Amino acid sequence: LGGLSGADAICESEASTLGYSGNWKALLSTSAENAADRLSLTYPVIRASGGVVVSELNLWNGSLSNPVSPNDVGSAWTGSGSAGTHSGNSCSDWTSGDSGSGRRGQPHNSNSNWVDWNSDIGCGNSLRLYCLSQP
């Protein structure tokens, strides 16, 4: 992914391609920075395809009002536990594409598995990113 800056650039590019403006960041944790600390959130958090994901609760409370994706679209890289903190596995802080493992979430879940499926996968796999608009 090219580290956090590379992942953020992917989010910026994807958002622009879909016609969304603004600043976008990937929901990823590294050994030096937790996702919960690097993201500025405003509530409600809403899916781009519509539907409130989190109304006025803390995104990191372990559950969502609605899943990020209503369909099983595969896993998303997070490197995070359910509190948005580094899980210990983040593909060498998102700089390794081949060795090691990374924590993932399941976008179709609304419980804490959305961000922390409690399962790591090899860094050579191609997973999605959660991209959040930043104020």
Residue pairs with C-beta under 8 A, 6 or more apart in sequence:
1 7
1 10
1 26
1 28
1 77
1 91
1 94
1 95
1 97
1 129
2 9
2 94
2 95
3 30
3 93
3 94
3 95
4 26
4 28
4 30
4 33
4 38
4 93
4 94
6 94
7 26
7 28
7 77
7 94
7 129
8 24
8 25
8 26
10 26
10 129
10 131
11 24
11 25
11 26
11 129
11 131
11 132
12 23
12 24
14 24
14 131
15 21
15 22
15 24
15 131
15 133
18 48
20 48
20 133
22 133
22 134
23 133
23 134
24 131
24 132
24 133
24 134
25 38
25 39
25 131
25 132
25 134
26 77
26 129
26 130
26 131
26 132
27 35
27 39
27 76
27 78
27 80
27 84
27 115
27 129
27 130
27 131
27 132
28 35
28 77
28 78
28 79
28 80
28 90
28 94
28 129
29 35
29 36
29 78
29 79
29 80
29 84
29 85
29 86
29 87
29 90
29 103
30 79
30 86
30 90
30 93
30 94
31 86
31 90
31 93
32 93
33 86
34 80
34 84
34 85
34 86
35 78
35 79
35 80
35 84
35 85
36 59
36 60
36 80
36 83
36 84
36 85
37 84
39 84
39 132
39 134
40 134
40 135
41 59
41 132
42 135
43 54
43 55
43 56
43 57
44 52
44 53
44 54
44 55
44 56
45 52
45 53
45 54
45 59
45 132
46 52
46 53
47 53
47 66
47 68
47 69
51 66
51 70
52 65
52 66
53 64
53 65
53 66
53 67
53 68
54 64
54 65
55 65
57 65
59 84
60 82
60 83
60 84
60 115
62 82
62 83
62 111
62 112
63 110
63 111
63 112
64 110
64 114
65 110
66 110
67 107
67 108
67 109
67 110
67 114
68 76
68 107
68 108
68 114
68 130
69 107
69 108
70 108
71 108
72 106
72 108
73 107
73 108
73 128
74 107
74 127
74 128
75 104
75 105
75 106
75 107
75 117
75 121
75 127
75 128
76 104
76 105
76 106
76 107
76 127
76 128
76 129
76 130
77 91
77 94
77 102
77 103
77 104
77 127
77 128
77 129
78 87
78 103
78 104
78 105
78 115
78 116
78 130
79 86
79 87
79 89
79 90
79 91
79 94
79 102
79 103
80 86
80 87
80 103
80 105
80 115
80 116
81 87
81 103
81 115
81 116
82 112
82 115
82 116
84 115
87 103
87 116
87 120
88 103
89 100
89 101
89 102
89 103
89 120
90 102
90 103
91 97
91 100
91 101
91 102
91 123
92 99
92 100
92 123
94 102
96 123
97 123
97 124
98 123
98 124
99 123
100 122
100 123
101 120
101 121
101 122
101 123
102 120
102 121
102 123
102 127
103 116
103 117
103 119
103 120
104 117
104 119
104 120
104 121
104 127
105 113
105 114
105 115
105 116
105 117
105 130
106 113
106 114
106 117
107 114
107 128
107 130
109 117
115 130
121 127
